[in-house]
Amino acid sequence: MSHKFTWLLGWSTCLFCVLLSGGAVADQLTTVTTPSTPTTRSTKADTLSVVTKLATKYDPRQLHQTTPVQNQGALNLCWAYTANDVIALSLGKQQATTYQFSANYYNYLLATNAFSDVRNPLAQDRTLDSSGDDSLAEYLAFLGYTPVRQQRFKTPRLADQDVTVASSKLIKLGQASIKADIQAVYTIAGQQTASEAIIKHRTALIKSDVKHYGAVSVAINANKTFDYLKRTHPQYSQKLSNGQVTTFIPIQSLSKLPINYDNGWKQLTFDHQLTIVGWDDNYSKNNFMQKPHHNGAFLVKNTWGTSVLEKGYAWMSYEDLDLLQSDLHSVKTGRYVANHQYRQVNGATNAFTTLRKAPYTFIATRYRTGAKASKLTRFGVYTTQNNVPYQLYVTTRRLNTQHVTSLKGFTLVSRGTLRRAGLQKINIKKPYSLAKKQAFTLVLRFNNSAQRHYILPVQLASYRQVVNYPYVTRGTSYLSQTTRHLQWQNYSKNYHVNFYLLGYTQTTP
């Protein structure tokens, strides 16, 4: 068994920001940097089926299904505005309600210098008003830190106006957050190759997510596109006579642009985030400064106010390099259901481990119920790959390496296939009854029928004066990859790693 962990040091950055560097690294872990979620790419098993019968054009502005265009001002919070928009537009699909959320709420929840009285356990390695990624806020929303309305915590436009506050202020704001169920944060992973089939399939995936969930986030290089509109000789973006703004970076232009190899392949460096909110299959390729091969463009929404672009909107070709290489996120929301969430992670992953090829991979987490009897009604899991068959078991047994070598005494409570990569909740059709103050273990088996290396998202716990971000205490996570007899390794104890396997219960009447 190889115990090599990939340390997540950076992400798509906001305008004029630089990549952040990670915290201290545990000395026994071999680490490398990566700007985005590592994935298995372009395999048959990883291909998603998409809805092909969609309208040729969808423009939410014409249907009055929009949220207000925001202005981030001098703050590097495009990622927070984008996350809020992705969540708000998803909720709009469910509730037919227009929301305007506070970017400052996630700015504080994810900053190391947010609180004057305690260490912020949710912080990523960033300070107030600095860069980030929309998924950081979306993962917190998934874990229960849902957005608060803009009027409850207004976001300034000028730098140095956000100051350290008592943690009680954010706790109070959290109590006033919206009641919504964030059921999933899906990822469409960036690609390094650009065949026509890949672009066509990727376009269909984005359109399907916009149709069903309201919006998709995308990271771009604004310095070479929209910001260049102010320059004498813009290369990739232009304003048309009808007021529309278009942008298109050809795949072939990658060698002329700022790049990095942090993901293991040649990749465009991103500095801004936008929200994809619509599309037009017949949008003419002649509207772009550099001509794509085919017609078709996405309607994207910016965070620089209504005086920029076409009242804050622009059109991006389906073939744009940003769309190909960026990790894209969408959010699935549903009706709020009160439940208790058992968890040992508290935000976005800060590391990944690549497991060896094996027919089955078992991960497990151990929890304990409260003072009342309850029923396990759903579970949460984070996968970086699509189409992963699974079985979920519950047991009251403790997973000691020598003593629990089979599934005897385990109860199968859910089975199916995780169709989408991302962090997601799965309902259990027949809830599992648990007594009060009862220790129980969730055991999830992945069927790796394609015999691929499985990439597992994790959080590294802080220990021995080593502080990682977010600040996570050691939980109880186990792993087994043997085929005949289960041999459990306590990853939390031995490697200071917690798995994303969450439980949700409701109190029994």
N, C-alpha and C positions, 0 to 999 in steps of 0.2 A: 504493500500500500504506500503510495506516495502522498506526502502531506505538504504539498506545495500550494501556497495561497497567493492569489493575485490581490494586491492591495490597491484599492480604488483611491487614486490621488487627485484626480481632476474630473471636470465635466465641461459640457458646453457652457461657455461663459457669456455674460451680459456685455452690452456694448462698451468698448474701451477697457475691458477687464482682462486680467491675465489668469491663466490656470492656477488653481489653488494647489498647495502642496499638503500632503497628509501629515498626520500626527506621528508620534513615536511608533516604531515597529517592534513587535515582540522579537527577541533576539534569535529564537530558534526557528523562525519562519523565513523561507526564501520568498522574496517579494519582487514584483515588477510593477510598473505603472501602466494604467490604462485609462482613457478618457470616457469610456462608455462600457455598457454591459457586454462582456465577451459572450459569444454565442456560436453554436454550430450552424454554419450558413450553407444555403443552397443544396440541401440534401432532400431527397424525395420525401422522407418521413417528416421533414420540417416544413413542407409546403402547406399553406392554408387554402382551403376552398373559400371562395368569395361569392357574394351575391352579384350576379351579372346583370340582372334586370333592374337597372337603376335609370332614372331620368337622365337625359343627356346634359341637362343643366340644373343646377341647384344654387340659388342665390338667396340666403336668409334675409337679406335686406329688403327684398321684394315681398317677403312673407311676414315681415315684422317679427322675426324670430332671432333678434340680435341682442347683444348686450352693449352698453356704451363703450366707445373707444376711449381708452385710458391714456394718460400722459405720465410716463415715469420720471419726467424731468431730469435732474442731474443724478438721480440715484440709479444704481446698477441692479434694478429689480425687475427687469423684463421677464425673468424666469417666474417670479411670484405672480406678476400680472397674468402671464400666460397660463399658469396653473389654475388661478382663479377663474379665468375665462373658460378653460376646458371643463372644469367642474360645474360652473354656472350654466354653460350651454347644455351639458348633459342633464342637469336638473331641470332645465327648461323643457327638454324633450319629455321628461317624466311628469312635470307639474304644470307646464304652461305658465311659468312664472319667470319674470326677469329679475336676476340678482346682480348686485354690485358688491363685490367682496373686498376686504382690506388686504392689500399686498403687505402692509406693515406687520400684520399678525404673523405671517410666515417668516418675514424678515427677522422678527424677534425670536420666534420659536426655534430658528435654526442658526442663531448667532452665539458665538462663545462669550461675547461681552454684553449679552442682553440683560443679565440680572446682577444686581448689586449685592444680593444677600446669599446666593447659593450658586453652585456650578450648574449650568444648563445641561441637563442630561440628553436633550434632543439635538443639541448643536452639531452641525457639521463643522468642518474646519474653515469657517468663514466668520467675518465680523459684520456688524450692522452696516447695511446699505451696500454690501459687496455682492459679488457675482454668485451664481448657483445654477441649478437646473430645475425645470418645472417638476420633474419626478420627485424631488426632495419634498416638496409641499404635498404632492398628490399621495405619496406614501404615508405621510403623517395624517392626511385626511382619512385614508384607508384605516389607519390604526385608531381612529376616533377623534383626532384633532381636526374636526371639520371647520370650514371657513367661518369667519364672523363678518357681519355686514360692514361696509365701508364707514358708515356713520358712527359705528361703535369704536373704531380705531383708525382715524384718518391717516393717510400716508402723505408725508410732505414731498415736495418736488425738489427742494434744495438740500445739498449735503450739509452734514453737521447739525441737523435739527433733531435727529434721533439720538437719544441719550439712554444710558443704562437706567433700568427701572427695577423696582422690587418684583420678585417673582409672583407675588400675590396679584399684581395687576394682570398678568397673563392668565393666571388661574381663573380670575374673575371673568376675563374676556372669554375664556374657554367654556365657562358655564353658560355663556350667552350665545354660543356658536349654533349654527343652524342644525336642525334635526334631520339628518339625511343618512342614508346607508350607502357608503362608497363600496360597491361590490367588487370592483376590479380596477386595476391600473394596468392596461395592456401595453405591450411594447411591440413595435415593428422594427426589428433590428436593422441598423445600417448595413449596406452592402459595399463590397469592394469591387465587384465586377458589374458591368452595365450592359448586358445583352438586352435586346428589344423585348424578349420574353420576361425578363426580370422587371424591367420598367413597367410593362403592361400589367403584370401581376401586382406589383407594388402600388400602382395607380388605383387598381380595383380595390385593394385592401384599404387604402386611405379613404376612398369614396364611400366604401361600405361603413367604415367607422364614423365618418362625418354624418352619414345618413342616420345611423342607429344611435350614436352617442353625442352628436352635436358638434364635435370639434376634434382636431388632432394637433398636437404641438409639433413644431419643427425648429431645429437649430440652423442658423444660416451664418454666412459671412457678410454682415451688413457693411463692413468697411469697403468692400469691393462692389457692393450693389447699391442699396438705397442711399447710403451716405455719399456715394459717388455722384448722386444726382446734383450735388452742389458744386462738383468739380467741372473744370473746363471740358474735359474729354472723358465722360463716363463710358464704360466698356460694356456693362452687363445690364443696366437698368435705364429706362427712359420714360418720359411723360408724353402721352399722345395728345393730339389736338382736342380730343373729347374729354380730357382731364384724367383719363385712366393712366395708371402707372404699371409698367410691366418689367419683369426681371427674368433673366435666364443666363445661367452659367453653364456652358457646354461641358460635357465630361472631359473633352480633350483639353480644356483649359486648366486642368488640375496642376500641371507642371509650372504654370505661370503664377500660381496663387500661394499664399502662406499655407504650409502643410506641416503635418507632424506624423510620426511613426509610432505614437504611443499605443495604438491599438494593434500593432504588429503588421500594419500595412499602411501604404501611403494614403493619408486622409486630409481633407480640407480642415483648416483650423476655423472653428466657429466662434462668433463673438456676440451673437444676439439670438433671441427666440421670438417666434411668431405663432399665431394660431391659424390653422387651416379651417375655414368655415364653409367653403362652397367649391363648386367646380363648373366648368363649361367644356364639354368635349369638342365643341366646334369653335372654340376661341382661336382665332387665326394665328398661325405661326408668323405671319407677316407683321404682327403687332410687336414683335420682339426685336431688339437691336441686333442681336445675333440670332440667326434663324434656327430653330429646332427642326427635326426631321418631320414632325407631324403637328397637326393642330391639337389644342387641348391645354387647359391651364387650371390651376387651383386658385381660388380666391383666398387671400391671406389677410389677416388683420394684425396691425402693428400696435405698438404701445408708446407712440410719440405724439399723441394727440391728433385732433381732426384737421389741423392746419398743414399736416405733412401727408404726402402721397395723395390719394384720392379720398379725402376725408378720413384718412387712416387705413385705407385698404389698397391692395395691389393685386396683380395677377402674376402667378409664377408658373412657368411651363412645367408640364408633367415630366419633362426630361431633365429638369434642373439637377445639377450636381449636389446641391444642398439636400434635396429630397431623397437622393440616392444614399448618401453617406450618413445622414443624421439618424440617430435613434428617435423614433416617433412614438408619442404616447397618446392614448385616449383613456377616458374614464367612464366606467359603467356605474350608474347610480340607480337606486331603488327606494322603495318606501322604507322609512325608518322603523326598525324593530329593536326594542330595548332588550339587551342581553349583556351578560358578563363576558368579557374578553380575557382569556388566559393568554399571556404572551411573555416572551423573554427577549423580544427585540423591540426597539423603540423608534424606528425610523428607517431611512434608506440603508441599504447594505453598504458596508465599507470594505468588503472583500469577497472574493470568489474562490472556491476550491474546485479543481478539475479532478474528478474521480476516474479511476481506471475503468476500462471496459468490463462490464459484467452483465449477465442476463437480468439480475435484479439488484436494486439498491434500496435498502431500508434506512429511513431516517426516523428518529423518534424524539419526543419531548415529554417530560414528566411534569405534571401539575398537581394541585390539591384544591378540592372544592372548599367553599366557605361554610358558614354556620347553618345553611339550609340545603336540603336535598334539591337536586337539579337534574336537567336533561341536557345532554350534549346535542345541539341542534345544527351546528355547522362547523366547518374548519377552514383555516386559511393556509395558503401555501404560496411560495414564490418559485417560479420556474423560469429559466432563461430560454427554454426550447418549446416548440409547438408539438402538439400531438403526442403527449406523454400518457400512456395508460397507467392507471394507478389503482391501488386498493388501500383503504384506510381501516385500520384495526384499533380497537381499544382494549387495554388490559390493565388490571390492577397490580400486575406483577412488576417488580423492579428488575431492570435489565442488567443483571450482572453477567460479565463475560462468560463465565464457566457454567452458569446454572440455567439460563434461558436460551436454549439452542434450537427451539422449534416454535411454531405458532400455536402450540397447545395452550389453551387458556386465553387465547386472543379471540375477540369477537369482531367479525367483519361488519362494518357499519356503512360503508360507502364504497362504490367502485365506479369507474368510468374512464374518461380520457380528458386530460387537460389540453384543450384545443389551442389555447392561446398562451404565449409567453407573457409573464407578468406576475403581479401580486394579486391574488384573487381569493374570494370566499366561495365555498361550495356547501350547499344545503344538504343535510343528512335526512333522507326520506323517512326513516324510522329512528327518531331520537333515542339516544342511549341514556338510561337512567343511572344516576350517580347519587350515592348517599352523602350526607353532610360530612365535612372534614375527611373526605376520602381521597387518597392519592390515586392518580390514574395516569396512564401513559398512552399517548397517541403514537401510533406506528403507521407510517406511510410507506408503501412499497411502490417504487417506480419499475415498470416493465420496460427494460431497455432492449426492445426487440431488434432494433437496428444495430445493436452492438457498437454504439457510439460512446465516446467519452461524455460523461454527464457533468455539466457545469453547475455547481450548487452555490447559490447566494448565501452568505453568512454575515454575521456581525462578530467582530473581534472584541472580546471583553477587555476592560481596563483592569490591570492587576499590577502588584509590586511597584507602585508609584508610577506606572506607565499609563498615561491617559490617551485613549483613542477617542475619536469622534465618530458617531455619537458616543456618549458615556454609557456603557453597558456593563452591568454586573454579570457575573458568571451564572448561567442557567443550568439546565440539565438536558443536554442533547446527546443522542447516541447515533451510531452509524454501523451498519453491517452490509457487506457486499459478498458474503460467501453464499454458495449455492445449496449445499447439502445441509450443513449445520450452521445456524446463525452464530456469529461471533461478534458480540457488541463491543464497540470502542466508545468510551465516554469522551466525546469531542470537547465538551465544555470543560471537563476537568483536565484532560491531557493537552488540549490545544487552545483552550480559552476561546472557543468558538460556539456561538449559538445559532441554531437553524431556524429558518422561517417556517415553523409548523405551529399554527395557532389554533386554539380551541375557543368555542363560543357556547355558552350555556344559558338556559332560562330556568329560573327558580320554579320548582314544582309546587303547585297550589296546595 
